[in-house]
């Protein structure tokens, strides 16, 4: 019952979030405040949406710059490029798009191709 667990600090993957700057953090806080102001009707939706577009553009540029510096500093360039591609698309992207045709129930002995075209 009275077991004591060892406290361990978990290392954060520095590659994953190194694009977040203090300016982006501050603008995200402002965006959050603006969202609630928009909901209360204190600011109009157009002002909020233009700020969000500006912030998203800045985040995209920061991510691109971080990915380019990662690729440039990595010794194996092609591996670095594929790491970036996998990270941006998600590791299981390909597995989700695969359809297994063997699990489709058959109607009167039709083939997989006939079932898909119908």
Secondary structure, 3 states (H helix, E strand, C coil): CCCCCCCCCCCCCHHHHCCCCHHHHHHHHHHHHHHHHHHHCCCCHHHHHHHHHHHHHHHHHHHHHHHHHHHHHCCCHHHHHHHHHHHHHCCCHHHHHCCCHHHCCCCCCCCHHHHHHC
